Amino acid sequence: MIKSIKIYGDQAVLINFEQQIDPAINAAVIALQNAIVQAKIDGVTYMIPAYCSLTVGYNPKVIEFGILQEVIQQIAIGVTSKDMSDFRKSDISNSQRLLKIPVCYEEPYALDLKELSEEKNLSVEKIIELHTSQIFKVYMLGFLPGFVFMGKLPNALQCNRKVTPRLRVPASSVGIAGFQTGIYPTESPGGWQILGRTPLRIFNPQLEKPFHFQAGDEVQFYSITAAEFLTLNYSAT
């Protein structure tokens, strides 16, 4: 299942799995991450799981690349000896958390909802129903600190990014693009189609654990009114 373990810059290792987006492959990535955490390898400084790869940072003054590569290979044998079907069967049951996330799909937060409704020939209500009825998997965090990439969108909701990206997307905006849905952790430029906004603060650098989500979580959105949004706004830290 692991295709390669390569040096990645001067202080990281990149572990590549089969290069395709598959919940089972992502489950294997997270399983390897957890196994490395449990191994408590001296010199490992951080890990970043992605759709089908795992980046492992390390301190070269504590552990050399060659030694770290060998240790990871030994750990990986136990993790990836499972058949792909085993990861596929266990993918949901082994999810770390199911998070219920409130979203206001009303103005002024639903920046692209009406336009998307016309483009997809779906009512606003149907788009909201499709977005809230799905349980999404958190595949990775990236692009911005805490930006959460989730999938997979129902076919009826899959769409292109905006032709002209916005210079400013408000923090906590919930968007869709391609087969993914995601949340902007901070105000930033962006080209995703914005369906609404959550009142939750999903990234707080002042906290010991600054990210609201982690790879492997499951997420389900639920709709709230604009009045509820104002009441709940940034109530979670």
N, CA, C and O of each residue as an XYZ file, in Angstrom:
948
protein
N       0.829     -1.208      0.000
C       0.000      0.000      0.000
C       0.863      1.258      0.000
O       0.546      2.224     -0.694
N       1.989      1.256      0.799
C       2.917      2.377      0.771
C       3.771      2.267     -0.483
O       4.351      1.218     -0.760
N       3.844      3.351     -1.233
C       4.594      3.360     -2.477
C       6.023      3.849     -2.284
O       6.935      3.372     -2.960
N       6.232      4.798     -1.366
C       7.588      5.316     -1.181
C       7.691      6.063      0.140
O       6.703      6.577      0.666
N       8.919      6.108      0.664
C       9.256      6.926      1.828
C      10.474      7.738      1.410
O      11.567      7.192      1.256
N      10.285      9.052      1.226
C      11.338      9.893      0.674
C      11.683     11.038      1.609
O      10.855     11.494      2.397
N      12.930     11.495      1.504
C      13.329     12.693      2.231
C      12.584     13.883      1.628
O      12.439     13.978      0.409
N      12.117     14.779      2.478
C      11.269     15.896      2.047
C      11.830     17.167      2.666
O      11.448     17.557      3.769
N      12.748     17.810      1.935
C      13.473     18.917      2.528
C      14.542     18.366      3.461
O      14.956     17.215      3.323
N      14.989     19.185      4.411
C      16.062     18.734      5.300
C      15.563     18.316      6.680
O      16.357     17.915      7.530
N      14.222     18.409      6.913
C      13.725     18.043      8.228
C      12.368     17.338      8.157
O      11.559     17.456      9.078
N      12.118     16.610      7.073
C      10.833     15.910      6.960
C      10.961     14.693      6.052
O      11.855     14.599      5.210
N      10.038     13.777      6.257
C       9.916     12.568      5.452
C       8.528     12.570      4.836
O       7.546     12.874      5.514
N       8.439     12.233      3.554
C       7.144     12.148      2.874
C       6.853     10.687      2.555
O       7.607     10.029      1.838
N       5.747     10.195      3.103
C       5.328      8.813      2.895
C       4.156      8.822      1.926
O       3.083      9.333      2.248
N       4.357      8.266      0.755
C       3.317      8.237     -0.270
C       2.629      6.882     -0.314
O       3.275      5.835     -0.347
N       1.310      6.927     -0.315
C       0.494      5.740     -0.513
C       0.046      5.730     -1.977
O       0.519      6.541     -2.772
N      -0.845      4.836     -2.329
C      -1.394      4.834     -3.678
C      -2.029      6.187     -3.945
O      -2.817      6.680     -3.138
N      -1.687      6.787     -5.073
C      -2.087      8.163     -5.359
C      -3.491      8.237     -5.942
O      -3.679      8.487     -7.133
N      -4.452      8.018     -5.088
C      -5.844      8.191     -5.456
C      -6.635      8.534     -4.209
O      -6.216      8.230     -3.092
N      -7.779      9.167     -4.406
C      -8.618      9.565     -3.269
C      -9.580      8.432     -2.965
O     -10.502      8.155     -3.732
N      -9.351      7.788     -1.840
C     -10.112      6.621     -1.440
C     -10.196      6.641      0.080
O      -9.160      6.754      0.734
N     -11.374      6.536      0.668
C     -11.491      6.540      2.131
C     -10.625      5.484      2.806
O     -10.104      5.712      3.897
N     -10.468      4.335      2.165
C      -9.658      3.271      2.755
C      -8.181      3.659      2.789
O      -7.488      3.380      3.768
N      -7.699      4.299      1.727
C      -6.307      4.741      1.712
C      -6.087      5.807      2.772
O      -5.078      5.780      3.478
N      -7.018      6.743      2.891
C      -6.895      7.785      3.903
C      -6.949      7.191      5.307
O      -6.263      7.668      6.212
N      -7.767      6.146      5.492
C      -7.819      5.467      6.792
C      -6.473      4.835      7.119
O      -6.052      4.831      8.276
N      -5.797      4.302      6.107
C      -4.476      3.719      6.313
C      -3.452      4.799      6.667
O      -2.574      4.576      7.500
N      -3.563      5.967      6.035
C      -2.683      7.095      6.352
C      -2.826      7.465      7.828
O      -1.830      7.633      8.532
N      -4.063      7.590      8.286
C      -4.309      7.992      9.668
C      -3.889      6.887     10.639
O      -3.395      7.168     11.730
N      -4.087      5.639     10.238
C      -3.653      4.523     11.082
C      -2.135      4.539     11.268
O      -1.637      4.283     12.364
N      -1.400      4.843     10.190
C       0.053      4.935     10.296
C       0.446      6.110     11.178
O       1.360      5.994     11.994
N      -0.234      7.240     11.021
C       0.045      8.391     11.882
C      -0.132      8.018     13.349
O       0.725      8.331     14.176
N      -1.228      7.358     13.675
C      -1.491      6.971     15.063
C      -0.432      5.995     15.575
O      -0.018      6.075     16.731
N       0.004      5.077     14.714
C       1.016      4.101     15.120
C       2.351      4.785     15.395
O       3.063      4.401     16.323
N       2.699      5.801     14.594
C       3.945      6.535     14.822
C       3.860      7.328     16.128
O       4.831      7.405     16.881
N       2.703      7.909     16.384
C       2.504      8.624     17.656
C       2.719      7.668     18.828
O       3.421      7.997     19.783
N       2.112      6.486     18.750
C       2.218      5.509     19.833
C       3.646      5.005     20.007
O       4.044      4.628     21.110
N       4.421      4.997     18.917
C       5.801      4.524     19.001
C       6.716      5.510     19.737
O       7.794      5.128     20.191
N       6.298      6.758     19.855
C       7.044      7.786     20.583
C       8.503      7.845     20.136
O       9.421      7.663     20.936
N       8.698      8.102     18.848
C      10.036      8.137     18.263
C      10.728      9.452     18.638
O      10.213     10.531     18.344
N      11.873      9.363     19.276
C      12.631     10.560     19.618
C      13.028     11.304     18.338
O      13.559     10.706     17.401
N      12.768     12.594     18.313
C      13.156     13.413     17.177
C      12.025     13.752     16.228
O      12.153     14.685     15.435
N      10.908     13.012     16.285
C       9.760     13.346     15.451
C       9.089     14.590     16.018
O       8.754     14.633     17.201
N       8.893     15.597     15.180
C       8.396     16.891     15.656
C       6.944     17.175     15.287
O       6.251     17.881     16.020
N       6.473     16.636     14.166
C       5.097     16.872     13.760
C       4.721     15.870     12.674
O       5.582     15.211     12.092
N       3.410     15.768     12.411
C       2.922     14.940     11.309
C       1.751     15.630     10.642
O       0.916     16.245     11.305
N       1.695     15.524      9.320
C       0.608     16.119      8.553
C       0.005     15.048      7.646
O       0.592     14.709      6.618
N      -1.157     14.514      8.012
C      -1.819     13.543      7.132
C      -2.541     14.262      6.003
O      -3.098     15.340      6.206
N      -2.533     13.671      4.818
C      -3.254     14.208      3.666
C      -4.106     13.091      3.068
O      -4.248     12.026      3.670
N      -4.670     13.330      1.889
C      -5.546     12.338      1.270
C      -4.862     10.986      1.138
O      -5.429      9.960      1.512
N      -3.643     10.985      0.606
C      -2.954      9.712      0.359
C      -1.461      9.821      0.647
O      -0.649      9.174     -0.014
N      -1.100     10.641      1.636
C       0.297     10.766      2.032
C       0.383     11.227      3.477
O      -0.579     11.747      4.042
N       1.555     11.025      4.059
C       1.802     11.466      5.429
C       3.172     12.120      5.472
O       4.175     11.505      5.108
N       3.211     13.377      5.920
C       4.480     14.078      6.109
C       4.880     13.973      7.574
O       4.088     14.277      8.466
N       6.102     13.545      7.815
C       6.612     13.394      9.181
C       7.820     14.308      9.344
O       8.850     14.111      8.699
N       7.688     15.300     10.203
C       8.809     16.187     10.481
C       9.709     15.589     11.549
O       9.249     14.851     12.420
N      11.001     15.915     11.476
C      11.923     15.376     12.469
C      13.091     16.331     12.685
O      13.368     17.195     11.853
N      13.767     16.159     13.813
C      14.951     16.951     14.138
C      16.182     16.129     13.759
O      16.475     15.135     14.422
N      16.912     16.520     12.706
C      18.059     15.729     12.249
C      19.199     15.653     13.267
O      20.091     14.816     13.132
N      19.177     16.515     14.276
C      20.190     16.441     15.326
C      19.888     15.320     16.317
O      20.755     14.887     17.076
N      18.628     14.860     16.290
C      18.207     13.803     17.213
C      18.152     12.448     16.518
O      18.554     11.434     17.089
N      17.653     12.435     15.283
C      17.532     11.183     14.537
C      17.852     11.431     13.070
O      17.384     12.407     12.483
N      18.647     10.548     12.480
C      19.016     10.686     11.073
C      17.896     10.175     10.171
O      17.078      9.348     10.575
N      17.878     10.682      8.948
C      16.841     10.280      7.995
C      16.822      8.770      7.793
O      15.757      8.153      7.832
N      17.985      8.172      7.578
C      18.044      6.740      7.309
C      17.464      5.911      8.438
O      16.747      4.939      8.198
N      17.774      6.295      9.670
C      17.246      5.561     10.829
C      15.740      5.754     10.931
O      14.999      4.801     11.171
N      15.289      7.002     10.747
C      13.855      7.275     10.812
C      13.119      6.499      9.727
O      12.038      5.964      9.974
N      13.690      6.431      8.532
C      13.079      5.697      7.429
C      12.903      4.222      7.795
O      11.852      3.633      7.540
N      13.932      3.637      8.389
C      13.864      2.229      8.782
C      12.800      2.003      9.852
O      12.047      1.031      9.797
N      12.746      2.915     10.831
C      11.755      2.785     11.913
C      10.342      2.874     11.347
O       9.469      2.083     11.708
N      10.122      3.840     10.458
C       8.792      3.998      9.859
C       8.426      2.773      9.033
O       7.278      2.328      9.051
N       9.391      2.232      8.315
C       9.120      1.037      7.514
C       8.681     -0.127      8.387
O       7.772     -0.872      8.021
N       9.326     -0.287      9.545
C       8.951     -1.366     10.457
C       7.559     -1.148     11.042
O       6.773     -2.088     11.162
N       7.264      0.085     11.401
C       5.927      0.397     11.925
C       4.878      0.174     10.846
O       3.792     -0.336     11.123
N       5.207      0.557      9.613
C       4.254      0.460      8.504
C       3.902     -0.985      8.176
O       2.798     -1.265      7.709
N       4.835     -1.902      8.418
C       4.558     -3.309      8.119
C       3.338     -3.788      8.884
O       2.475     -4.469      8.330
N       3.269     -3.429     10.165
C       2.140     -3.852     10.986
C       0.834     -3.178     10.608
O      -0.241     -3.770     10.711
N       0.942     -1.917     10.163
C      -0.266     -1.158      9.827
C      -0.803     -1.543      8.463
O      -2.002     -1.779      8.307
N       0.073     -1.607      7.477
C      -0.376     -1.780      6.098
C      -0.419     -3.238      5.651
O      -0.670     -3.524      4.480
N      -0.177     -4.153      6.578
C      -0.321     -5.563      6.222
C      -1.795     -5.946      6.092
O      -2.126     -6.994      5.538
N      -2.672     -5.093      6.607
C      -4.102     -5.325      6.453
C      -4.499     -5.199      4.987
O      -3.913     -4.418      4.238
N      -5.482     -5.962      4.593
C      -6.018     -5.845      3.247
C      -6.783     -4.539      3.120
O      -7.361     -4.060      4.095
N      -6.791     -3.955      1.919
C      -7.500     -2.697      1.691
C      -8.961     -2.798      2.100
O      -9.531     -1.826      2.593
N      -9.568     -3.946      1.906
C     -10.979     -4.113      2.263
C     -11.189     -3.977      3.760
O     -12.265     -3.571      4.197
N     -10.163     -4.317      4.564
C     -10.282     -4.170      6.013
C     -10.387     -2.701      6.397
O     -11.183     -2.332      7.260
N      -9.575     -1.860      5.745
C      -9.659     -0.421      6.012
C     -10.995      0.128      5.548
O     -11.584      0.995      6.194
N     -11.471     -0.389      4.411
C     -12.745      0.101      3.886
C     -13.889     -0.245      4.833
O     -14.797      0.564      5.025
N     -13.859     -1.430      5.423
C     -14.915     -1.853      6.341
C     -14.845     -1.089      7.658
O     -15.872     -0.769      8.257
N     -13.626     -0.802      8.099
C     -13.459     -0.188      9.418
C     -13.412      1.326      9.374
O     -13.334      1.978     10.415
N     -13.461      1.890      8.172
C     -13.261      3.334      8.013
C     -14.225      4.155      8.854
O     -13.814      5.113      9.509
N     -15.515      3.786      8.844
C     -16.506      4.575      9.581
C     -16.446      4.273     11.076
O     -16.447      5.191     11.897
N     -16.395      3.003     11.427
C     -16.455      2.629     12.837
C     -15.254      3.131     13.624
O     -15.355      3.345     14.832
N     -14.089      3.327     12.944
C     -12.890      3.766     13.632
C     -12.710      5.281     13.612
O     -11.699      5.800     14.085
N     -13.684      5.974     13.070
C     -13.579      7.431     13.039
C     -13.463      7.958     14.463
O     -14.109      7.447     15.377
N     -12.629      8.992     14.646
C     -12.355      9.470     15.993
C     -13.552     10.207     16.603
O     -13.855     10.020     17.781
N     -14.225     11.030     15.824
C     -15.324     11.824     16.360
C     -16.357     12.095     15.275
O     -16.040     12.118     14.086
N     -17.588     12.299     15.701
C     -18.631     12.811     14.812
C     -18.996     14.186     15.336
O     -19.530     14.315     16.438
N     -18.711     15.214     14.550
C     -18.932     16.590     14.956
C     -20.142     17.161     14.232
O     -20.250     17.055     13.010
N     -21.048     17.766     14.986
C     -22.224     18.423     14.431
C     -21.920     19.922     14.344
O     -21.676     20.577     15.358
N     -21.937     20.448     13.129
C     -21.509     21.829     12.897
C     -22.680     22.682     12.407
O     -23.256     22.393     11.358
N     -23.042     23.739     13.161
C     -24.131     24.621     12.721
C     -23.679     25.523     11.576
O     -22.553     26.022     11.564
N     -24.577     25.719     10.620
C     -24.280     26.603      9.489
C     -25.508     27.461      9.208
O     -26.629     26.953      9.165
N     -25.297     28.757      9.018
C     -26.374     29.631      8.572
C     -26.290     29.756      7.054
O     -25.306     30.257      6.510
N     -27.339     29.291      6.382
C     -27.400     29.319      4.920
C     -28.226     30.514      4.429
O     -28.713     30.515      3.298
N     -28.379     31.523      5.280
C     -29.158     32.700      4.926
C     -28.244     33.871      4.600
O     -27.045     33.832      4.876
N     -28.830     34.928      4.000
C     -28.086     36.165      3.772
C     -27.790     36.805      5.128
O     -28.608     36.695      6.040
N     -26.654     37.465      5.284
C     -25.654     37.777      4.251
C     -24.514     36.749      4.176
O     -23.455     37.035      3.617
N     -24.736     35.562      4.735
C     -23.651     34.583      4.841
C     -23.554     33.651      3.630
O     -22.481     33.130      3.326
N     -24.678     33.448      2.944
C     -24.725     32.510      1.811
C     -24.343     33.233      0.525
O     -25.208     33.535     -0.297
N     -23.078     33.507      0.348
C     -22.619     34.398     -0.716
C     -22.913     33.873     -2.121
O     -23.151     34.663     -3.035
N     -22.901     32.560     -2.303
C     -23.073     31.999     -3.649
C     -24.266     31.053     -3.763
O     -24.437     30.400     -4.792
N     -25.076     30.974     -2.739
C     -26.129     29.955     -2.712
C     -27.170     30.175     -3.811
O     -27.548     29.226     -4.497
N     -27.633     31.398     -3.986
C     -28.654     31.664     -5.012
C     -28.096     31.439     -6.414
O     -28.764     30.849     -7.263
N     -26.889     31.900     -6.653
C     -26.263     31.722     -7.963
C     -26.058     30.231     -8.250
O     -26.277     29.775     -9.372
N     -25.643     29.487     -7.242
C     -25.431     28.051     -7.408
C     -26.753     27.337     -7.647
O     -26.823     26.366     -8.400
N     -27.795     27.831     -6.996
C     -29.128     27.249     -7.184
C     -29.561     27.348     -8.643
O     -30.110     26.398     -9.201
N     -29.315     28.488     -9.246
C     -29.666     28.678    -10.656
C     -28.781     27.821    -11.565
O     -29.255     27.220    -12.529
N     -27.503     27.781    -11.242
C     -26.556     27.018    -12.070
C     -26.853     25.527    -12.040
O     -26.775     24.854    -13.067
N     -27.196     25.005    -10.859
C     -27.426     23.561    -10.714
C     -28.878     23.180    -10.953
O     -29.217     21.997    -10.950
N     -29.745     24.179    -11.161
C     -31.180     23.929    -11.333
C     -31.748     23.156    -10.138
O     -32.534     22.220    -10.284
N     -31.315     23.590     -8.955
C     -31.792     23.018     -7.700
C     -32.302     24.161     -6.830
O     -31.744     25.258     -6.860
N     -33.327     23.923     -6.078
C     -33.810     24.955     -5.161
C     -32.786     25.155     -4.054
O     -31.984     24.269     -3.760
N     -32.829     26.337     -3.448
C     -31.962     26.610     -2.302
C     -32.195     25.576     -1.213
O     -31.254     25.086     -0.590
N     -33.462     25.252     -0.993
C     -33.810     24.280      0.048
C     -33.208     22.910     -0.242
O     -32.771     22.211      0.672
N     -33.185     22.525     -1.530
C     -32.635     21.217     -1.893
C     -31.121     21.191     -1.685
O     -30.570     20.191     -1.227
N     -30.461     22.279     -2.018
C     -29.008     22.350     -1.811
C     -28.690     22.214     -0.329
O     -27.783     21.475      0.053
N     -29.435     22.927      0.499
C     -29.222     22.843      1.947
C     -29.489     21.425      2.440
O     -28.742     20.891      3.260
N     -30.559     20.826      1.932
C     -30.881     19.448      2.326
C     -29.757     18.483      1.968
O     -29.383     17.630      2.772
N     -29.221     18.622      0.757
C     -28.137     17.741      0.331
C     -26.883     17.951      1.169
O     -26.186     16.993      1.503
N     -26.604     19.191      1.505
C     -25.385     19.506      2.254
C     -25.477     19.064      3.709
O     -24.468     18.707      4.317
N     -26.678     19.088      4.267
C     -26.837     18.748      5.684
C     -27.168     17.275      5.918
O     -27.048     16.791      7.044
N     -27.576     16.567      4.888
C     -27.942     15.157      5.076
C     -26.742     14.223      4.973
O     -26.825     13.050      5.335
N     -25.632     14.749      4.481
C     -24.432     13.942      4.261
C     -23.531     13.954      5.490
O     -23.408     14.981      6.157
N     -22.906     12.828      5.793
C     -21.835     12.789      6.787
C     -20.520     12.801      6.022
O     -20.238     11.894      5.238
N     -19.716     13.840      6.257
C     -18.469     14.025      5.535
C     -17.280     13.553      6.372
O     -17.298     13.620      7.601
N     -16.267     13.085      5.690
C     -15.028     12.707      6.358
C     -14.012     13.825      6.204
O     -13.865     14.387      5.119
N     -13.307     14.153      7.289
C     -12.201     15.099      7.223
C     -10.988     14.353      6.688
O     -10.437     13.477      7.356
N     -10.578     14.712      5.470
C      -9.438     14.053      4.856
C      -8.118     14.707      5.257
O      -7.117     14.023      5.471
N      -8.124     16.032      5.355
C      -6.866     16.716      5.665
C      -7.127     18.164      6.044
O      -8.196     18.713      5.775
N      -6.122     18.775      6.678
C      -6.106     20.208      6.947
C      -4.939     20.798      6.179
O      -3.851     20.222      6.162
N      -5.157     21.952      5.538
C      -4.081     22.541      4.759
C      -4.524     23.812      4.078
O      -5.587     24.350      4.386
N      -3.698     24.306      3.135
C      -3.940     25.539      2.398
C      -3.756     26.735      3.329
O      -2.886     27.575      3.100
N      -4.567     26.811      4.370
C      -4.411     27.763      5.461
C      -4.368     26.948      6.758
O      -4.882     25.830      6.779
N      -3.773     27.468      7.844
C      -3.804     26.744      9.112
C      -5.248     26.474      9.543
O      -6.001     27.407      9.824
N      -5.625     25.215      9.593
C      -6.966     24.856     10.038
C      -8.004     24.737      8.950
O      -9.143     24.366      9.236
N      -7.647     25.044      7.678
C      -8.624     24.859      6.596
C      -8.902     23.371      6.481
O      -7.984     22.566      6.331
N     -10.182     23.012      6.552
C     -10.541     21.597      6.610
C     -11.122     21.144      5.269
O     -12.077     21.733      4.762
N     -10.533     20.089      4.705
C     -10.994     19.494      3.458
C     -11.820     18.258      3.776
O     -11.331     17.323      4.409
N     -13.081     18.256      3.333
C     -13.987     17.140      3.626
C     -14.609     16.621      2.342
O     -14.724     17.360      1.364
N     -15.000     15.388      2.335
C     -15.664     14.793      1.182
C     -16.445     13.561      1.627
O     -16.316     13.093      2.758
N     -17.235     13.065      0.728
C     -17.368     13.469     -0.660
C     -18.753     14.052     -0.864
O     -19.734     13.525     -0.339
N     -18.842     15.156     -1.638
C     -20.131     15.772     -1.911
C     -21.020     14.843     -2.735
O     -20.515     14.065     -3.545
N     -22.342     14.914     -2.538
C     -23.251     14.217     -3.457
C     -23.014     14.712     -4.883
O     -22.650     15.871     -5.084
N     -23.214     13.859     -5.854
C     -22.978     14.236     -7.260
C     -23.713     15.500     -7.657
O     -23.182     16.316     -8.411
N     -24.932     15.672     -7.158
C     -25.747     16.826     -7.547
C     -25.150     18.149     -7.088
O     -25.478     19.198     -7.643
N     -24.269     18.118     -6.074
C     -23.679     19.351     -5.549
C     -22.287     19.634     -6.091
O     -21.770     20.731     -5.884
N     -21.676     18.704     -6.763
C     -20.320     18.921     -7.235
C     -20.288     20.066     -8.241
O     -21.109     20.131     -9.156
N     -19.333     20.962     -8.058
C     -19.306     22.180     -8.876
C     -17.876     22.672     -9.037
O     -16.965     22.233     -8.335
N     -17.701     23.602     -9.985
C     -16.392     24.204    -10.202
C     -16.143     25.334     -9.217
O     -17.077     25.901     -8.650
N     -14.882     25.649     -9.026
C     -14.540     26.848     -8.268
C     -14.993     28.082     -9.047
O     -15.302     27.994    -10.235
N     -15.031     29.223     -8.377
C     -15.423     30.456     -9.027
C     -14.385     30.844    -10.077
O     -13.184     30.665     -9.874
N     -14.856     31.370    -11.187
C     -13.956     31.791    -12.259
C     -13.023     32.883    -11.758
O     -11.827     32.874    -12.049
N     -13.579     33.823    -11.006
C     -12.790     34.895    -10.396
C     -12.849     34.741     -8.885
O     -13.886     35.023     -8.285
N     -11.779     34.306     -8.259
C     -11.795     34.132     -6.798
C     -12.026     35.451     -6.065
O     -11.696     36.522     -6.573
N     -12.587     35.360     -4.889
C     -12.765     36.550     -4.056
C     -11.429     36.933     -3.423
O     -10.596     36.078     -3.124
N     -11.249     38.221     -3.229
C     -10.070     38.683     -2.510
C     -10.223     38.449     -1.016
O      -9.238     38.283     -0.297
N     -11.488     38.437     -0.550
C     -11.722     38.228      0.879
C     -12.917     37.296      1.084
O     -14.054     37.639      0.761
N     -12.639     36.138      1.617
C     -13.702     35.228      2.056
C     -13.745     35.318      3.582
O     -12.721     35.105      4.231
N     -14.907     35.629      4.171
C     -14.969     35.783      5.625
C     -14.577     34.501      6.367
O     -14.820     33.394      5.886
N     -13.978     34.665      7.523
C     -13.627     33.529      8.370
C     -14.872     32.708      8.686
O     -15.958     33.259      8.860
N     -14.712     31.398      8.757
C     -15.766     30.443      9.088
C     -16.781     30.237      7.973
O     -17.831     29.633      8.192
N     -16.471     30.740      6.765
C     -17.346     30.487      5.622
C     -17.250     29.019      5.212
O     -16.172     28.425      5.200
N     -18.412     28.454      4.878
C     -18.494     27.050      4.463
C     -18.694     27.024      2.954
O     -19.652     27.595      2.434
N     -17.783     26.356      2.261
C     -17.849     26.353      0.812
C     -17.771     24.963      0.217
O     -17.511     23.983      0.915
N     -18.002     24.890     -1.095
C     -17.874     23.645     -1.828
C     -17.098     23.903     -3.117
O     -17.155     24.995     -3.682
N     -16.381     22.892     -3.568
C     -15.650     22.963     -4.835
C     -15.293     21.552     -5.250
O     -14.807     20.767     -4.437
N     -15.532     21.224     -6.512
C     -15.283     19.858     -6.940
C     -16.161     18.897     -6.165
O     -17.378     19.069     -6.100
N     -15.543     17.886     -5.579
C     -16.288     16.921     -4.768
C     -16.111     17.204     -3.282
O     -16.517     16.397     -2.445
N     -15.502     18.355     -2.943
C     -15.151     18.641     -1.549
C     -16.024     19.744     -0.948
O     -16.590     20.575     -1.659
N     -16.114     19.721      0.375
C     -16.651     20.850      1.121
C     -15.604     21.223      2.162
O     -14.842     20.372      2.621
N     -15.571     22.494      2.528
C     -14.541     22.942      3.456
C     -14.959     24.189      4.198
O     -15.990     24.791      3.898
N     -14.150     24.575      5.173
C     -14.430     25.750      5.992
C     -13.176     26.617      6.048
O     -12.090     26.131      6.362
N     -13.333     27.903      5.741
C     -12.219     28.840      5.830
C     -11.982     29.205      7.295
O     -12.893     29.722      7.941
N     -10.796     28.956      7.836
C     -10.544     29.233      9.258
C     -10.337     30.710      9.562
O     -10.608     31.166     10.673
N      -9.859     31.450      8.580
C      -9.608     32.879      8.742
C     -10.016     33.596      7.457
O     -10.215     32.959      6.423
N     -10.138     34.903      7.524
C     -10.436     35.655      6.304
C      -9.264     35.520      5.343
O      -8.107     35.693      5.726
N      -9.579     35.210      4.096
C      -8.507     35.015      3.122
C      -9.081     35.080      1.716
O     -10.298     35.015      1.549
N      -8.228     35.208      0.698
C      -8.709     35.036     -0.677
C      -9.166     33.596     -0.872
O      -8.695     32.693     -0.180
N     -10.082     33.379     -1.812
C     -10.533     32.013     -2.044
C     -11.540     31.924     -3.172
O     -12.248     32.887     -3.468
N     -11.597     30.760     -3.799
C     -12.466     30.591     -4.952
C     -13.551     29.547     -4.792
O     -14.200     29.183     -5.772
N     -13.766     29.050     -3.569
C     -14.820     28.072     -3.375
C     -16.186     28.748     -3.385
O     -16.309     29.929     -3.060
N     -17.211     27.986     -3.762
C     -18.584     28.489     -3.752
C     -19.098     28.485     -2.301
O     -19.172     27.433     -1.666
N     -19.448     29.668     -1.789
C     -19.796     29.806     -0.377
C     -21.300     29.597     -0.167
O     -22.131     30.350     -0.676
N     -21.620     28.543      0.604
C     -23.020     28.215      0.893
C     -23.531     28.893      2.154
O     -24.731     29.135      2.285
N     -22.630     29.202      3.083
C     -23.063     29.783      4.349
C     -21.872     29.982      5.263
O     -20.722     29.985      4.824
N     -22.170     30.147      6.543
C     -21.100     30.368      7.509
C     -21.468     29.710      8.838
O     -22.631     29.694      9.239
N     -20.461     29.172      9.504
C     -20.679     28.606     10.825
C     -20.308     29.636     11.891
O     -19.371     30.408     11.690
N     -21.008     29.667     13.000
C     -20.645     30.593     14.073
C     -19.460     30.100     14.891
O     -18.964     30.827     15.751
N     -19.000     28.886     14.642
C     -17.896     28.331     15.420
C     -16.554     28.879     14.958
O     -16.334     29.105     13.769
N     -15.685     29.084     15.898
C     -14.321     29.486     15.577
C     -13.503     28.209     15.415
O     -13.208     27.533     16.400
N     -13.136     27.874     14.178
C     -12.517     26.576     13.946
C     -10.998     26.612     14.046
O     -10.350     25.567     13.981
N     -10.422     27.804     14.204
C      -8.978     27.924     14.387
C      -8.696     29.039     15.371
O      -9.075     30.189     15.148
N      -8.020     28.690     16.476
C      -7.680     29.678     17.496
C      -6.224     29.459     17.902
O      -5.940     28.575     18.711
N      -5.296     30.250     17.356
C      -3.873     30.035     17.619
C      -3.483     30.244     19.069
O      -2.369     29.889     19.456
N      -4.362     30.809     19.882
C      -4.048     31.052     21.286
C      -4.252     29.809     22.152
O      -3.823     29.769     23.306
N      -4.910     28.798     21.586
C      -5.170     27.579     22.340
C      -4.029     26.579     22.179
O      -3.295     26.611     21.191
N      -3.889     25.688     23.167
C      -2.875     24.640     23.081
C      -3.157     23.723     21.893
O      -2.241     23.290     21.194
N      -4.447     23.435     21.677
C      -4.870     22.686     20.499
C      -5.696     23.646     19.640
O      -6.900     23.784     19.856
N      -5.065     24.309     18.673
C      -5.721     25.420     17.967
C      -6.762     25.012     16.945
O      -7.551     25.852     16.513
N      -6.791     23.726     16.537
C      -7.674     23.312     15.454
C      -8.927     22.620     15.984
O      -8.850     21.751     16.852
N     -10.072     23.017     15.454
C     -11.348     22.423     15.859
C     -11.504     21.012     15.296
O     -12.178     20.172     15.892
N     -10.871     20.752     14.133
C     -10.999     19.468     13.455
C      -9.651     18.762     13.393
O      -8.601     19.387     13.544
N      -9.695     17.466     13.171
C      -8.493     16.705     12.875
C      -8.827     15.651     11.825
O      -9.972     15.218     11.702
N      -7.811     15.248     11.074
C      -8.027     14.246     10.028
C      -8.616     12.978     10.633
O      -8.169     12.505     11.677
N      -9.626     12.439      9.958
C     -10.306     11.243     10.446
C     -11.639     11.533     11.094
O     -12.459     10.628     11.252
N     -11.877     12.797     11.477
C     -13.181     13.162     12.040
C     -14.280     12.965     11.008
O     -14.034     12.988      9.802
N     -15.492     12.771     11.503
C     -16.672     12.825     10.649
C     -17.470     14.064     11.019
O     -17.534     14.450     12.187
N     -18.077     14.682     10.013
C     -18.748     15.968     10.202
C     -20.120     15.935      9.554
O     -20.280     15.471      8.425
N     -21.114     16.437     10.293
C     -22.431     16.646      9.702
C     -22.875     18.065     10.017
O     -22.850     18.497     11.170
N     -23.282     18.785      8.976
C     -23.749     20.153      9.140
C     -25.239     20.161      9.463
O     -25.978     19.264      9.058
N     -25.670     21.186     10.199
C     -27.106     21.395     10.383
C     -27.403     22.883     10.255
O     -26.572     23.732     10.579
N     -28.605     23.174      9.777
C     -28.966     24.544      9.427
C     -29.463     25.329     10.643
O     -30.224     24.812     11.461
N     -29.020     26.588     10.749
C     -29.508     27.491     11.784
C     -29.937     28.797     11.119
O     -29.545     29.082      9.988
N     -30.739     29.583     11.824
C     -31.209     30.857     11.295
C     -30.163     31.952     11.529
O     -29.204     31.766     12.278
N     -30.370     33.090     10.874
C     -29.468     34.220     11.065
C     -29.496     34.702     12.515
O     -28.468     35.114     13.053
N     -30.671     34.650     13.146
C     -30.781     35.055     14.552
C     -29.985     34.104     15.444
O     -29.309     34.543     16.375
N     -30.063     32.810     15.161
C     -29.294     31.838     15.942
C     -27.799     32.027     15.721
O     -27.002     31.852     16.643
N     -27.426     32.382     14.502
C     -26.016     32.624     14.202
C     -25.450     33.713     15.100
O     -24.362     33.570     15.659
N     -26.202     34.808     15.234
C     -25.734     35.925     16.061
C     -25.634     35.526     17.518
O     -24.761     36.006     18.241
N     -26.525     34.651     17.951
C     -26.494     34.203     19.349
C     -25.295     33.299     19.614
O     -24.668     33.377     20.670
N     -24.981     32.433     18.635
C     -23.924     31.439     18.804
C     -22.550     31.919     18.363
O     -21.553     31.241     18.609
N     -22.481     33.063     17.722
C     -21.268     33.479     17.035
C     -20.022     33.383     17.901
O     -19.907     34.049     18.930
N     -19.081     32.534     17.460
C     -17.813     32.281     18.138
C     -17.989     31.866     19.597
O     -17.160     32.177     20.453
N     -19.109     31.142     19.864
C     -19.342     30.656     21.219
C     -18.419     29.512     21.575
O     -18.190     29.241     22.754
N     -17.878     28.827     20.554
C     -16.961     27.716     20.812
C     -15.532     28.184     20.600
O     -15.254     28.940     19.669
N     -14.628     27.741     21.455
C     -13.213     28.127     21.334
C     -12.369     26.889     21.179
O     -11.148     26.985     21.061
